[in-house]
Amino acid sequence: MPRRLASSLSDEVLEHVFSFIQSDKDRNVVSAVCKSWYEIERWCRRKIFVGNCYAVSPKMVIRRFPQVRSIELKGKPHFADFNLVPDGWGGYVLQWITEMAGAYPWLDEIRLKRMVVTDESLELIAKSFKDFKVLVLASCEGFSTDGLAAIAASCKNLRELDLRESEVDDSSVHWLSHFPETYTSMVSLNISCLGSGEVSFSALERLVSRCPNLRSLKLNRAVPLDKTANILRLAPQLVEFSTCTYSAELRSDVFSNLAGAFSNCKELRSLSGFWDVVPDYLPAIYSVCSRLTSLNLSYATIQSPDLIKLASHCPSLQHLLVLDYTEDSGLEALASNSKDLQELRVFPSDPFDAEPNASLTEQGLVAVSLGCPKLQSVLYFCRRMSNAALVTIAQNRPNLTRFRLCIIEPKTADYLTGEPFGVGFGAIVEHCKDLIRLSLSGLLTDCVFEYIGKYAKKLEMLSVAFAGDSDLGLHHVLSGCESLRKLEIRDCPFGDKALLTNAAKLETMRSLWMSSCSVSFEACKLLSQKMPRLNVEVIDERGPPDSRPENYTVDKLYIYRSVAGPRFDMPPFVWTKDEDLALRLSP
Amino acid sequence: MSSENGKRLLETDAGGLNFEATELTLGLPGEPRVTSDGGAKLGSKRGFSETVDLKLGDNNREVKLGHSLQEAAKSPVSKTQVVGWPPVRGFAKRGKKSCKYVKVAVDGAPYLRKVDLEIYNSYQQLLTSLEDMFSCFTIRNYLNEKKIEQVNGIEYMPTYEDKDGDWMLVGDVPWQMFVESCKRLRLMKSSEAVGLGLTTGPKYSSTN
């Protein structure tokens, strides 16, 4: 009966039905129903997400999906954010752009994360895609303001330009002025990563004043306070805004101008920036605070009392990013004021200092877990923790989906009992049944991994550092965590046995990163031979792994599944089995 | 509180400058520089003896310097720093770390300014900002060999004093190295440099 139904619906009808199916997962399921659905689906898929740019080649994507309009690519592994991936490792986008320039003339959205983007790539985008609308470069590098100028000059219908956390070289081109006077389509602009010389205020003001649809504006640090007020007055319709630098003594004229400008912004829901904010200026934003759902104060060096005052004005807050200056008292105030809080991130103001410079402990997090019933996502840096606190948090908040705890000093034990944190994190994974992301820290034995393997059935991403006693730890995770997609490990005594025993598991995951662990090159070669659809990359700048003694362990290991085979852009410090083969074959 | 003075001086609107608040006293051009090491070391190495000097009459500024020295002494790296730990984004400068104010002297200007080198990412940005700050001057731009519009026909060469007390031409070393070693800046009239044999520009482009 289902088969007759499938063939009796015309292609057009099916295509129309499929157009309501947006998620990749659902689309993939649809395409697996039967051959004709596969065919219809692939012709009408418009949006592609490639979580690892080396998992598939651009040609393969183009062959299967000929009419894509929107693509998202991710390059380097997550630990690249912490300088663990050497420069030159890879993640180049040029080949993708080149292939898509020919195949997808109607491509209008490109979103990249942790990729190397050159000016050449940007220039190619600017001239190849006539209706280009969205460019998001998150944590990217390799380009300069020259490339941005090309985009500004050519993309008449550009709606979104977001350079979040990218590194941009300053070529001293006034790139903002390259948006023609006729250009009016900007909706979202994020240039918060740019240095001070890279943005001309007058060009910015002219741009803002002629773009009536501008909803999100994130400026860079060096725009001074009086300019902030001007820009806000030009764009009172803003929903998201990143303020510029506040550093100045309180001047009442500047203050009232700023306060007035903010009070005009009735749609404002999200504020960030606040670099060098002087607490006396904070009241300027009080008029918008009651409507704010998102507040990023993680660059603001303001102290707990000012934060408490500010928090008391923000009852609708759903997302808060803040420094540990907020202290336990600030978080307690948050817990009593902001009942809609969903996400909390507390960053360390002085991460490399052995001594705490702010009174932030596990108590703050416990208070928030108790007071905020909708809390789902936590990123918390602190210097002490206890199993008891973790158990309390787990029991209070079984609805947690993301829990990332960083106890700053590696291998710190429970400060009350001196015990490792197996019980605490065990409680987290046991109670929080929908947990999809977990980061561990502190003193940890294999015991915690046993709990994780047993309970964390929905876990998709796990980050581990300075933990475990033996291969058993890794084995528990690989054999138990059914939904695991990304595993990143550093400085743990995990080795060959767990890897080779669970080789098949690795093909069900996007990637595995292991650095400063105990994996031998022999095991890497063996794994690579056993699993042809895994790319096993040994990243080692110390020289050819083969020329080292038997018990040599590799420095860094990055394993990912791929249907594209080994990549062609590997730098000399990346070693794979094929290279080794070539060396062996040569006389 | 003391840091507010320095930050106020950053405002590009020169009309906002309040002389009472800055409490500077200036030495006349031509007077020898007075420094903490007595100047003897500097005198022997430096080629330029004329500098607009700043007498540190501003107590707050002294306190601020002392404070930051204390801070550095108080919390030395008590253990070897592990690469990539704690996992905070490298360039996301949070908290009080990012602040390096240096004085900027310009030949012929009646007062000095201060800039925070940490907010720039390249030589080009710094020079552009200095040009904005001292809007009646143009700074000779070795780095790009580009022609900057000459406002009043006077060109200045950007120089700086490094950790060793030597006066260096801005632009020879990578940007980050410069930020770490720069103690103060001086914009020196190009005409004074004529005859000193400084014909070749610096090695590093503005993108470094």
Interface residues (C-beta under 8 A of the other chain):
Chain A: F79 D81 F82 N83 L84 S144 E165 E167 D169 D170 S171 S172 G195 S196 G197 E198 R221 A222 P224 D226 T245 S247 A248 E249 R251 D276 V278 S298 Y299 T301 L323 Y325 F347 P348 S349 D350 P351 F352 D353 A354 E355 F381 C406 I408 P410 S463 A465 R490 D491
Chain B: E4 K7 R8 L10 E11 T12 D13 G16 S75 V77 S78 K79 Q81 V82 V83 G84 W85 P86 P87 V88 R89 G90 F91 A92 K93 R94 G95 K96 K97 I119 Y120 N121 S122 Q124 Q125 L126 T128 S129 N144 K146 S206 T207
